[in-house]
């Protein structure tokens, strides 16, 4: 199994490294450049025009690795994982394309994005519960308590999936930040899926549990390959096409491994980023004062004098810590 994990990560890494040098010049020729907010950190203004929609780089790597290394690459389980990843990626691609077309940081309307995201999330919950044998039981992190939510499972999972994807999207504000944090989260899911296999948690499910591990490994390799072009100073940005896809991939792994609530812990960096935005908005609307210099919180540290590399490094360390805590939380869930 270890050999297949390394091969899956390696293929995704290699394909991403090969696709990047081809795709980035194409994006430049097509003038798919990033628009930068005027109210953001001033140092970011120099990034205007950097090619975006670079998430296609690691999406190609992930798809190639999974289809080549999975035991049943065309099983409903694998197709569900790829479908939720590429589905959210498509929503993000449309958003990015409209931004480029309008030459403004305005793409799909919020209602349009949320409607598409909730539709995809509910479809994932339904397919996994009904056709993949996942059921509607939710495990409580750090405990062996499992609760059958019945029909309530679907709205809860939809909320977790949509929240996760948008939290990853908020995290994608600095060079290498989202890709690096997701690589650590994906490594966490390699261990979670291995634990699930060993404990027999997925027996009877219509998906090879090993293939969850292969998908997580491919996600890790794809993110690492993308970092070759996205580390500061970034040659390409992943765009919403990439960040929403990464969120969808993690959410898909969480649903199929029965660890939806663990994702909240394992993706702690994403949660803190999202909370900082929520707190900032509530504080400003109710008190007329801001808690942070700017949200999401990574910009708070930037405006406090930290270099972009320092912020990213510290957040990567936090992501590694949350990934370990998430794996431990899942371990304690095993009966």
KAJO-V352154 format. One record per residue. PSI is psi in whole degrees, 0 to 359 (999 if undefined). OMEGA is omega in degrees with one decimal (NA if undefined). D_LAST is the distance of its C-alpha to the last C-alpha in Angstrom with 2 decimals. Layout:
BEGIN
((PSI OMEGA D_LAST) (PSI OMEGA D_LAST))
END
This chain:
BEGIN
((321 179.9 23.72) (321 -180.0 24.97) (319 179.8 28.44) (325 178.0 27.58) (312 -179.3 25.94) (322 178.3 29.14) (319 179.5 31.36) (313 178.2 29.75) (321 -178.6 30.12) (318 179.0 33.56) (315 178.7 34.84) (319 178.1 33.84) (312 -177.3 35.48) (314 -179.7 38.59) (319 178.9 39.10) (318 179.1 38.79) (329 179.7 41.32) (324 -177.8 43.65) (323 -175.9 43.42) (304 -178.1 43.99) (337 177.2 47.59) (316 -173.1 48.53) (321 -175.2 47.01) (313 177.0 48.01) (325 178.0 51.77) (316 178.8 51.43) (325 177.7 49.84) (316 179.7 52.73) (320 179.3 55.31) (355 -179.6 53.79) (42 174.7 53.82) (68 -176.5 50.18) (153 -178.6 50.33) (135 171.8 48.15) (139 -176.9 49.69) (135 179.3 49.11) (137 179.7 49.02) (334 -176.7 52.10) (7 178.6 50.25) (182 176.8 47.80) (135 -175.1 48.35) (330 -179.0 51.82) (341 -179.4 50.77) (344 -178.3 48.82) (332 179.7 52.08) (347 -179.6 52.87) (353 -178.8 49.88) (134 179.5 51.54) (350 176.5 52.11) (133 -178.0 49.32) (139 177.8 48.02) (188 -173.2 44.95) (25 178.7 42.71) (352 176.5 41.67) (339 177.0 38.12) (334 -178.8 39.56) (305 -177.6 39.56) (338 175.4 35.82) (322 176.9 35.20) (318 179.9 37.42) (316 -179.8 35.56) (312 -178.6 32.09) (316 -179.0 33.37) (315 -177.4 35.22) (316 -177.5 32.37) (314 -178.5 29.83) (333 -178.8 32.41) (325 -171.6 33.45) (340 -178.3 30.20) (146 178.3 27.69) (319 178.0 27.31) (80 -173.6 28.06) (338 -178.2 29.90) (20 175.4 31.09) (161 -179.5 27.92) (328 179.4 27.05) (310 179.2 23.97) (319 178.7 26.18) (327 177.2 28.96) (317 179.0 26.74) (313 178.2 25.81) (323 -178.3 29.46) (315 -179.2 30.66) (325 178.3 28.90) (308 -178.0 30.00) (330 177.8 33.55) (311 176.6 33.73) (326 176.3 33.18) (322 179.0 35.42) (318 177.0 38.11) (315 178.7 38.00) (322 179.0 38.42) (315 178.7 41.17) (320 178.2 43.14) (313 179.4 42.82) (317 -177.2 44.03) (319 179.0 46.80) (324 177.4 48.17) (316 179.0 48.20) (318 -178.0 50.16) (319 -178.3 52.45) (350 -177.4 53.25) (35 176.1 53.34) (162 179.4 51.45) (43 -179.3 47.92) (117 179.8 47.53) (238 176.6 45.76) (150 174.7 44.00) (152 -177.7 44.07) (319 -179.7 40.94) (322 179.8 40.72) (315 179.8 41.06) (313 -178.1 38.31) (322 178.9 35.85) (314 179.3 36.70) (320 -178.8 36.07) (315 179.3 32.82) (325 176.9 31.38) (314 178.5 32.56) (319 -178.5 30.77) (316 178.8 27.54) (323 177.9 27.65) (317 177.6 28.50) (313 -179.4 25.49) (317 -178.7 23.16) (312 -179.0 25.00) (316 -177.3 25.10) (321 -177.8 21.44) (321 -173.0 20.36) (315 -171.9 23.10) (338 -178.2 24.09) (4 176.8 21.19) (17 -178.7 18.58) (330 179.8 16.51) (191 -176.7 16.72) (25 179.5 16.88) (134 178.9 13.35) (134 176.8 12.95) (144 178.4 10.11) (119 -178.1 11.42) (145 178.6 11.89) (4 178.3 11.19) (168 175.6 8.77) (17 -178.9 5.41) (131 176.7 8.20) (133 -175.8 9.12) (131 175.7 12.78) (112 -176.1 15.03) (348 -178.3 18.17) (228 -177.9 20.37) (338 179.9 23.65) (345 179.7 22.90) (319 -172.7 20.50) (309 178.0 23.60) (326 179.5 25.59) (313 -179.6 22.68) (321 177.8 21.87) (319 179.4 25.64) (317 179.3 26.06) (315 -178.1 23.42) (311 -178.4 24.97) (320 178.4 28.52) (318 -179.0 27.89) (314 -177.3 26.33) (320 -179.5 29.26) (332 176.1 31.86) (320 175.3 30.37) (320 178.4 30.68) (319 178.4 34.17) (329 -178.5 35.08) (337 -177.3 33.95) (71 -179.1 36.37) (352 179.2 39.36) (155 -178.0 40.12) (120 175.5 40.75) (356 -173.7 37.59) (303 -176.0 35.32) (318 -178.7 33.18) (318 179.9 33.10) (315 179.1 32.11) (322 -179.8 29.35) (327 176.9 27.96) (317 178.0 28.13) (318 178.9 25.83) (321 -179.9 23.40) (322 175.5 23.56) (320 175.9 22.84) (319 -179.6 19.71) (339 171.0 18.71) (313 -179.2 19.64) (321 179.8 16.93) (316 -179.6 14.32) (325 176.1 15.34) (319 177.0 15.35) (320 179.6 11.77) (321 178.0 10.96) (312 -177.5 13.28) (323 -178.1 12.07) (353 180.0 8.45) (27 -177.3 10.31) (336 -174.9 9.15) (17 178.1 12.86) (134 -179.9 14.01) (347 178.1 16.84) (144 -176.7 17.58) (46 175.6 21.27) (135 175.8 20.98) (120 -180.0 20.64) (325 178.0 17.63) (327 -177.5 20.03) (336 173.0 22.43) (319 178.2 20.31) (318 179.3 20.66) (319 179.4 24.35) (316 179.0 24.86) (321 178.3 23.36) (319 177.7 25.62) (321 177.8 28.56) (319 177.2 28.03) (310 -178.3 28.15) (320 179.2 31.28) (318 179.2 32.98) (318 179.0 32.65) (320 177.7 33.97) (320 -180.0 36.86) (328 -179.9 37.73) (336 176.8 37.93) (331 -177.4 40.93) (352 -172.4 42.86) (352 176.7 41.18) (154 -177.5 41.33) (132 -6.8 44.06) (127 -173.2 46.69) (138 173.9 44.94) (343 -179.7 46.83) (148 174.2 44.74) (150 -180.0 42.31) (334 -178.2 39.34) (179 176.2 40.35) (331 176.4 38.30) (318 -178.9 38.09) (314 -174.5 35.90) (319 177.2 34.01) (324 178.2 32.94) (318 178.6 31.96) (318 176.9 29.76) (319 177.9 28.07) (321 179.5 27.65) (314 178.9 26.19) (319 179.2 23.50) (319 178.0 22.78) (317 177.2 22.60) (320 -179.8 20.05) (315 -178.1 17.94) (311 -175.3 18.22) (339 177.4 17.62) (7 178.6 14.55) (43 -177.8 13.06) (39 -176.3 13.65) (315 -178.1 16.73) (334 176.3 16.33) (328 179.7 15.43) (328 179.5 18.83) (327 179.3 20.53) (311 -177.9 19.49) (324 177.9 19.91) (43 -175.6 23.25) (324 178.8 24.39) (317 178.6 27.93) (320 -179.7 28.28) (315 179.9 27.14) (322 178.3 29.71) (313 -179.4 32.37) (318 179.3 31.88) (323 -179.8 31.79) (323 177.9 35.00) (315 -179.6 36.74) (313 180.0 35.63) (318 -179.5 36.70) (314 -178.8 39.94) (313 -179.0 40.88) (316 -179.2 40.16) (317 -177.3 42.06) (323 -178.3 45.02) (330 -177.4 45.30) (328 -176.2 45.06) (349 -177.2 46.74) (15 -178.7 48.67) (150 178.2 47.14) (140 175.9 44.75) (318 -178.0 41.95) (155 176.4 41.79) (324 176.0 44.79) (148 175.6 43.31) (155 0.0 40.00) (166 -166.4 37.61) (338 178.3 37.13) (329 177.0 37.90) (332 177.2 41.48) (315 -179.8 41.59) (324 176.3 41.32) (309 -178.5 43.79) (345 176.0 46.35) (0 174.9 45.78) (356 177.8 47.25) (145 173.8 44.34) (159 179.8 45.07) (320 179.7 43.06) (322 -179.6 41.79) (317 179.0 40.65) (312 -178.0 38.73) (316 -179.7 36.98) (315 179.8 36.17) (318 180.0 34.70) (326 175.0 32.61) (318 178.8 31.37) (319 177.5 30.30) (320 179.4 28.47) (319 177.7 26.78) (318 179.1 25.63) (312 -179.8 24.27) (325 178.6 22.37) (317 178.8 20.95) (318 178.7 19.57) (322 178.6 18.13) (317 177.9 16.57) (319 178.7 14.88) (320 178.3 13.60) (320 178.2 12.42) (321 179.8 10.42) (319 179.5 9.06) (344 177.7 7.79) (341 -176.3 6.20) (123 -178.6 3.83) (999 NA 0.00))
END
